[in-house]
Every structure is written in structure tokens, then in C-alpha cells.
Amino acid sequence: MGFKTELENFTLSKILYDVPMKKHTSFGVGGKAKYFTKVDSLCALNSLIQTAKRYKVKYKVIGNGSNLLVSDMGFNGLVICTKGLDDVYFKREQVRAMAGVKIEKLLSFCLKNRLSGIESLAGIPATVGGAVVMNASAFGRSISDHIAEVETLKDGKIKKYYKNECKFEYRKSRFYHSKETIVSATFNFREEDPQRIISAINSYREHRNNFHPQGRSCGSVFKNPKPERAGELIDRAGLKGLRFGGARVSLKHGNFIVTDKNASATDVYHLILHVKEKVEQLFGVQLFEEVEYVGEF
Ligand SMILES: Cc1cc2nc3c(=O)[nH]c(=O)nc-3n(C[C@H](O)[C@H](O)[C@H](O)COP(=O)(O)OP(=O)(O)OC[C@H]3O[C@@H](n4cnc5c(N)ncnc54)[C@H](O)[C@@H]3O)c2cc1C
């Protein structure tokens, strides 16, 4: 039996064919995934990964697609979206969230249970899996600050990592580009007065609304080349507002690229290359992408 036939007979999740990835990424650009599915069970996730490996078909596990630039040529393999794995519950004193739980849902769960910790992540359109892989952070606080343990699927088995084994760094963890798939994360939060939680969330949201552009983006395109800030370098280079086709550097924040409806991934890619080149020419600083390329560029 070939890979396609196995997919056709697969009953644990619905397999879609030639799916435009612009529908599944926050940039809203890019070509088609040859195969696409959204899983809602570990069994489906594991089985699809094993099948793809057996047939040597490329696969990519994604969360909410908020840090991805998918090539206009698409992805010639299987995209597995985890957003159906969206349970969050108490595990003794700790909170366990499955990989596909959105940060907003985790925040609501915390608020309802008077738990504080990740308010600064309000407004990040990520899943728990994607946020753990990237060690998402905002306003000096990272998701890893509250992680107790992370569970993955590795070679068909569940593997547990305690926080000190996760190798969390700035926008990085041991799970980034690894062969493991995160299935859940368990958190330690502290009790707090709900009014204080709400007011913290509101002030972080307000800051985002004031300083970050609306519209389709991937958040920050570049990592900050510490001690500098990528957005400030791009601003000083006079690149704010620069446009390539349907993609432009935001006027509100230099480290954001926003896309119009007619934008292509190639527009975004060329703009990224141009910004990198200019910043290096002017300041001798090399910028590295925070956004991840999927497919061929
Ligand atoms: C408007 C906006 C604001 C943003 N603000 C911030 C911010 O303040 N701070 C910040 O850090 N980021 C920010 N981001 C970027 C982005 O939200 C984060 O990088 C986030 O962690 C990505 O999560 P995701 O679920 O969308 O992952 P995806 O983009 O789907 O995937 C990102 C990476 O994680 C991998 N991955 C996803 N799920 C799993 C899994 N279960 N197992 C293994 N690998 C997996 C993917 O393969 C990929 O390599 C912002 C983005 C947007 C659009």
C-alpha cells in the first residue's frame, strides 16, 4: 500500500489534499500543503507520524502557524495541525495543557481558577506546543518561567522532560527542529486575585495595541541582536514603510512585516533579505530570522 492509500483509509482524522497554507498561517500567504490534517487524539498524531516516516514522506507538525512563512511552492508533504488537541485541566496542583491549546484558552483557564503567571503572553496567537518550542516571551517573561515538565512523542513513545532538561533559551528550546513532537506541557502557576490578573492582562494588551500593528504578520520577524533591538535598527535604517509587492515593513514597528491580501511569500522573503542586507551594511549587525521558513525559497 502506498502513502496516499494509507491516508485514504485513515479514520482517526480527516485528511485534506492540496490545502492552501495561507488559511493556516497568520501571514496569510504561501502555497499548498500536499496533505493536511488536524488531529484531536494522540493516537492519530502518532499514527500519522509513524506512517509518514515509514514512507519517508516529509511531515511538519504545526500549531497556529503564527511563526511560519510557507513558500509559494507549498509543502510537498503532510502538515499535521495540533489544534484539535485542546484539553486543559488540573493535574494535582499543576495545570496540564495539551499541545494544541491556544494561549488565550490557557489564560482564561488560569483566570477562572485564580492563577497567575502568563499574563504577559496575552495576545500571542500561539498554541502551547508552538509557544514551548519557541520559548515564546513578552515583556521580559517567558512561557518557560512556568513550565514544570513537557511531554513529547519520540519514536512512537511518550517521553517526559523536566524543565531543566528542556534547554530553554531566547526563542529556542531542545524541541526546536527536533524529531520530537510536543504533546503537552505542565505548568506551575501561583494564586492571585482575579482583579489583578485581569488588570495585568489588560495592560499588556493595551501595550500591544498601541505599539504593534494590526493586520497579518508573524509578530517579530527577527530575533533581537542583543543588546540592540531589531526594530530600532530597522527604524534607524529608514526601512519602515518599505514595500515589496504586497508585503511591507510596518510603520508602527520596524520588526513587523505586514501583508496585504494579494501578497506572496516571495514578497515577504525578498523584503526580509533586503532588510537584513541594509542593516548589515549600515550597522555591521547581522539579523537572524525568528520567523521560520517552510518549504523551498
Ligand atoms: C500578532 C503576533 C504577535 C506575536 N507576538 C509574539 C510575542 O510577543 N512573543 C513571541 O515569542 N512570539 C510572538 N509571536 C510569534 C508566534 O506567535 C510564536 O513564535 C509562537 O510560539 C508560535 O506558536 P504557534 O502555535 O503558532 O506555532 P507554529 O507557528 O505553528 O510553529 C512554530 C514552530 O513550532 C513547531 N511546533 C508547533 N507545534 C509543535 C508541537 N506540538 N510539537 C513540535 N513542534 C511544534 C513548528 O513545527 C514550528 O517549527 C507573535 C506572532 C503574531 C502573529
The ligand as a Gaussian input file, in Angstrom:
#p B3LYP/6-31G(d) Opt

LIG

0 1
 C        0.483000      39.130000      16.069000
 C        1.581000      38.248000      16.577000
 C        2.219000      38.568000      17.771000
 C        3.250000      37.749000      18.254000
 N        3.858000      38.091000      19.432000
 C        4.819000      37.290000      19.952000
 C        5.443000      37.598000      21.202000
 O        5.127000      38.585000      21.881000
 N        6.412000      36.756000      21.660000
 C        6.778000      35.636000      20.971000
 O        7.653000      34.888000      21.457000
 N        6.223000      35.336000      19.775000
 C        5.258000      36.114000      19.250000
 N        4.681000      35.812000      18.034000
 C        5.207000      34.679000      17.251000
 C        4.474000      33.329000      17.459000
 O        3.165000      33.534000      17.970000
 C        5.283000      32.428000      18.388000
 O        6.522000      32.061000      17.804000
 C        4.531000      31.156000      18.783000
 O        5.288000      30.495000      19.768000
 C        4.248000      30.200000      17.621000
 O        3.218000      29.302000      18.048000
 P        2.319000      28.507000      17.004000
 O        1.440000      27.600000      17.758000
 O        1.658000      29.449000      16.071000
 O        3.447000      27.664000      16.260000
 P        3.662000      27.485000      14.689000
 O        3.943000      28.809000      14.076000
 O        2.580000      26.671000      14.129000
 O        5.017000      26.629000      14.712000
 C        6.226000      27.201000      15.175000
 C        7.276000      26.090000      15.305000
 O        6.883000      25.202000      16.349000
 C        6.772000      23.881000      15.831000
 N        5.665000      23.246000      16.533000
 C        4.414000      23.709000      16.725000
 N        3.711000      22.865000      17.497000
 C        4.544000      21.828000      17.775000
 C        4.417000      20.633000      18.529000
 N        3.287000      20.307000      19.154000
 N        5.487000      19.810000      18.615000
 C        6.636000      20.112000      17.985000
 N        6.821000      21.219000      17.264000
 C        5.786000      22.069000      17.151000
 C        6.528000      24.034000      14.328000
 O        6.945000      22.876000      13.632000
 C        7.412000      25.228000      14.045000
 O        8.748000      24.799000      13.955000
 C        3.649000      36.605000      17.529000
 C        3.003000      36.296000      16.311000
 C        1.969000      37.089000      15.851000
 C        1.289000      36.722000      14.564000

